[in-house]
Amino acid sequence: MTTEKEMRNHKRIVLAGDFNLDLSRVNDMNYKVRRLAGDFLQKVSELGLLITSYGDTFKRHVNGQKVTSELDWIVSDKTSKITKVDKIDCSMSDHSLIVWKLDLPDQDHLDPVRKFRNLSKINKSKFASDLSCQPWENLAGMSTTEEMATAFNNMFLGVLDVHAPMRISINKKKRIPKPTIALKKLRRQRDNARSKGNISNLRELRTKCNSLAKKERLEEINEILKKIQPLHGE
């Protein structure tokens, strides 16, 4: 399964949107794709993935009666924290717009190498033209959905690589020295003086804070210089 490969290659898996499967009807004998929905749920469970449901997200009228289905949801790995889940009725579609927030780890723990595509530079008409030239009809002759998905991704990403190639950016972390306990205490006193309107005390504490902060910064720079000096002597 493609998802298994992606889980090996990436730290986080989040699949979201219209899956065209109503998992709430997996036990409904009248549901035509009940077996496919059941197989999907089993595979999700085997991979240790989680499903985030939005309830009814698709509305249509059949024989004059309103019918709803749960077609839009999220499949994610257990480390991805999906929060602030919501759905919004959309007049442009018979599907509700699904909304969520993905809590990412602190920037300090992220990989400094970032890959991205500049999608704003894509020539939309040429991109659409190149997509239309792909042999999409070959998908109909494939025996499994897995094979179809792989072929679809290869054709789509092949065109995307031409119009918006993947680029690499290196995130540079800013070196911010951590203040000492003494400086933290002094800043707390300064903030208290400010909140109480004690102007004379505030000025004195502000001067002390700036002086101690500069001193600590110089000490950090000296420590850095000590570490790199041997390199110049080699």
Residue, then its C-alpha position, 0 to 999 in steps of 0.5 A: m500500500t502507498t500509505e505504508k511507503e509514505m509512513r516509512n519515508h515521512k514522520r507525519i501522515v495526514l489524508a483529508g477530504d472527500f473519500n467518497l465512502d460513508l463509513s457510518r454505513v459500513n454495517d448497512m447491508n443496502y450500502k453498495v460499497r459496504r465491503l470496500a468501506g470495511d476493507f478500508l477501515q481494516k487497513v486503517s486499523e492495521l496501519g495504526l492510523l486514526i480517523t477524524s469524523y465530521g458527521d454528515t458532510f454531503k447533502r443531496h435530494v433523492n425523490g424529493q427527500k434530503v439525504t445526507s452522507e459522511l464522506d469527508w474526514i481525516v486519516s492521520d497517524k497517532t503523532s499528528k494532533i488534529t485540533k479545532v475540527d469544524k465544518i462549514d456549509c458551502s454554497m458552491s458545493d454539495h459538500s461541507l467545507i472541512v476545517w482543522k488545525l494541525d499542531l506542529p512541534d516547536q520550530d527548534h525540533l524541525d528538520p533544518v532542511r525544508k522542501f517547497r514548491n513555488l505554486s504562485k509562479i505556475n502558468k495555470s493555462k500551460f499547467a492545465s494543458d500539460l495535465s490534459c495531455q497525460p494518458w489518464e485513460n490508462l487508469a481504467g485498465m488497471s486492476t487495483t486502486e493501488e496501481m491506479a493511485t500510483a499511476f495518477n500520482n506519477m503523472f500529476l507530480g511529473v507535470l508539477d515538477v516541470h511547472a513548480p519544481m521542488r526546491i530546498s531551503i535551509n532554516k537558520k536558527k537564530r542564536i538567542p542566549k537564555p537569560t540567567i536567573a538574575l536577569k529574569k528576576l531583575r526583569r520581573q522587578r522592572d515589569n512590576a515597577r512599570s505596572k505600579g507606575n513607579i517611574s523613578n524605580l522603573r528607570e533604575l531597574r531598566t538601566k540595570c536590566n540593559s547593563l546585565a543583558k549586555k554583560e551576559r551577551l559579551e560573556e557568551i560571545n567570549e565563550i564562542l571565541k574561545k571555542i573557535q580560536p584553536l581552529h585559527g592556530e592549526 
